[in-house]
Amino acid sequence: MLDIILRYSPGLVAGIRTTLELWLIIALTGLVIGTFVGWDAARSGRLGWIEVIGRWFVSVVPALVLIMWIYYPFQALLRVEIPPFWSCALALGILNALSVAVAIRSSWNSIPIEIRLLGPMYGATRKTTFFLVEAPILLQLSLPALLTIQIAMLHATLLGSFIGVDEILKVTGRINAIEYQPIELYTILAATFVLLCIPLTIVAGWLARKYRIAAV
């Protein structure tokens, strides 16, 4: 196994780098957009329809189907060419944003109304109440679920191999086609994801236990 790692280390490192770059783009865009949509849907209801659609969409549309749709018919309809990397980032970014919006709204709704009224009772402005009272509690409640969602998005980057993204699964498959040592190669792939995901999983579980929340 070590000789395979040494022999193909440039390709394996490039695959891991592509996987991480794809995941970071998906995570950042999903967290930013999803947090805004979920928070606005919970507080004002203006974007509530997006969160409702998102709750339904995430539960019924497989990630691979969305990736394939964006890579083939979506581009044909618009008559554009989007590289596989960005097609995958767009598809998983949409799913991530919708999942985050659902988690944020759910966490917001679980905050007791009495806590939200603390600021106004003491004469604090709405902005001050949000940043000093509501936002910290919302972060505590939602962080375990958000971390779990990002772990799922990291796993989902493997689906990019179906449209030609040179992430770690695609690279592993190419090396296996040359060496035909599936046990060693896919063990390396599994170990890579274990090393990447264990820290996030531990943090998510610790936060869930600390705040007595079920990480979803």
C-alpha positions in Angstrom: 0.0 0.0 0.0 2.8 2.4 0.9 4.5 1.9 -2.5 1.2 2.8 -4.3 0.9 6.0 -2.2 4.5 7.0 -3.0 4.3 6.1 -6.6 1.0 8.0 -7.2 1.3 10.6 -4.5 1.2 13.6 -7.0 -2.1 12.3 -8.4 -3.6 11.5 -5.0 -2.6 14.9 -3.6 -4.1 16.6 -6.6 -7.4 14.6 -6.1 -7.5 15.5 -2.5 -6.9 19.2 -3.2 -9.6 19.2 -5.8 -12.0 17.6 -3.4 -11.2 20.1 -0.7 -11.5 23.1 -3.0 -14.9 21.9 -4.2 -16.0 21.3 -0.7 -14.9 24.7 0.5 -16.8 26.5 -2.3 -19.9 24.4 -1.6 -19.6 25.0 2.2 -19.0 28.8 2.0 -21.7 29.6 -0.5 -24.2 27.3 1.2 -23.6 28.6 4.7 -23.7 32.2 3.7 -26.8 32.0 1.4 -28.6 29.4 3.5 -28.1 31.3 6.8 -29.5 34.5 5.3 -32.5 32.7 3.8 -33.2 30.7 6.9 -32.8 33.7 9.2 -35.0 36.0 7.0 -37.6 33.2 6.6 -37.8 32.8 10.4 -37.9 36.5 11.3 -39.9 38.2 8.6 -41.3 35.3 6.5 -40.4 37.1 3.3 -38.2 34.2 2.1 -40.2 31.5 3.9 -41.4 30.1 0.6 -37.8 29.3 -0.3 -37.2 27.4 2.9 -40.5 25.5 2.4 -39.5 24.5 -1.1 -36.0 23.7 0.1 -37.3 21.4 2.8 -39.3 19.5 0.1 -36.6 19.7 -2.5 -33.8 18.3 -0.3 -35.9 15.4 0.8 -37.0 14.2 -2.7 -34.3 15.1 -5.2 -31.1 13.0 -5.0 -27.9 15.0 -5.2 -26.6 12.9 -8.2 -29.8 13.7 -10.1 -29.4 17.4 -9.6 -25.7 17.3 -10.6 -26.6 15.4 -13.8 -29.4 17.8 -14.6 -27.3 20.9 -14.2 -24.4 19.3 -16.2 -26.6 18.1 -19.2 -30.1 19.6 -19.7 -29.6 22.8 -17.8 -26.6 23.7 -20.0 -28.4 22.6 -23.1 -31.4 24.8 -22.3 -29.2 27.9 -21.7 -26.8 27.0 -24.5 -23.8 27.4 -22.2 -20.9 25.2 -21.2 -20.1 25.0 -17.5 -17.0 22.9 -16.5 -17.7 19.8 -14.5 -16.1 21.3 -11.4 -18.4 24.3 -11.4 -21.5 22.3 -12.4 -20.9 20.1 -9.3 -20.3 23.1 -7.1 -23.5 24.8 -8.3 -25.6 21.7 -7.7 -24.2 20.8 -4.3 -24.1 24.5 -3.4 -27.9 24.7 -4.0 -28.6 21.6 -1.9 -26.3 22.9 0.9 -27.9 26.3 1.0 -31.4 24.8 1.2 -30.3 22.4 3.9 -28.7 25.2 5.9 -31.8 27.4 5.5 -34.0 24.6 6.9 -31.6 24.0 9.9 -31.4 27.8 10.7 -35.1 28.3 10.6 -35.7 25.2 12.7 -33.1 26.4 15.3 -34.6 29.9 15.3 -38.1 28.5 16.0 -36.8 26.5 18.9 -35.6 29.7 20.7 -38.2 30.5 23.4 -40.1 33.8 22.8 -39.2 34.9 26.3 -35.5 35.1 25.3 -36.3 37.1 22.2 -38.1 39.6 24.4 -35.2 40.2 26.8 -33.7 42.9 24.7 -36.8 45.1 24.2 -37.7 44.7 27.9 -34.4 46.3 28.9 -34.6 49.0 26.2 -32.1 47.5 23.7 -32.5 48.1 20.0 -33.5 45.3 17.7 -30.0 45.2 16.2 -28.4 45.0 19.7 -30.8 42.3 20.8 -30.0 40.2 17.7 -26.3 40.4 18.0 -26.0 40.1 21.8 -28.9 37.7 22.6 -30.4 36.0 19.6 -27.4 35.3 17.4 -25.3 33.6 20.0 -28.2 31.3 21.0 -29.0 30.6 17.3 -25.3 29.7 16.7 -25.3 27.3 19.7 -28.5 25.6 18.5 -27.7 25.3 14.8 -23.9 24.6 14.8 -24.1 20.8 15.3 -26.6 20.4 12.5 -24.6 22.8 10.2 -21.4 20.8 10.8 -23.2 17.6 10.0 -24.6 19.0 6.8 -21.1 20.1 5.8 -19.8 16.6 6.4 -22.6 15.3 4.1 -21.5 17.8 1.5 -17.9 16.6 1.7 -19.1 13.1 1.1 -21.3 14.3 -1.8 -18.3 15.7 -3.6 -17.5 12.1 -4.7 -20.5 12.4 -7.0 -18.6 14.8 -9.1 -16.7 11.8 -10.5 -19.8 10.9 -12.5 -19.4 14.1 -14.6 -15.6 14.0 -14.8 -14.5 16.1 -11.8 -10.9 15.1 -11.0 -11.6 14.6 -7.3 -10.2 11.8 -5.1 -12.6 9.1 -6.2 -12.0 9.8 -9.9 -8.2 9.7 -9.4 -8.5 6.5 -7.3 -10.5 4.9 -10.1 -7.9 5.8 -12.7 -5.0 4.5 -10.6 -7.0 1.3 -10.0 -7.5 0.9 -13.8 -3.7 0.8 -14.1 -2.7 -1.2 -11.0 -5.8 -3.1 -10.4 -5.4 -3.2 -6.6 -8.9 -2.2 -5.4 -8.4 -3.3 -1.8 -5.4 -1.1 -1.2 -6.6 1.9 -3.3 -10.1 2.1 -1.9 -8.8 1.5 1.6 -6.6 4.6 1.0 -9.7 6.5 -0.2 -11.7 5.4 2.9 -8.8 6.4 5.2 -8.6 9.8 3.6 -12.2 10.5 4.3 -11.9 9.2 7.9 -9.1 11.7 8.5 -11.0 14.5 6.9 -14.3 13.9 8.7 -13.4 12.7 12.1 -12.5 16.2 13.5 -15.8 17.6 12.2 -17.8 14.7 13.5 -16.2 14.9 17.0 -16.9 18.6 17.2 -20.5 18.2 16.0 -21.1 15.5 18.5 -19.5 17.4 21.3 -21.6 20.5 20.6 -24.7 18.4 20.4 -24.0 16.9 23.8 -23.0 20.2 25.3 -26.2 21.9 24.2 -28.3 18.7 24.4 -29.2 18.9 20.7 -29.5 16.0 18.3 -27.1 16.4 15.5 -29.0 15.6 12.3 
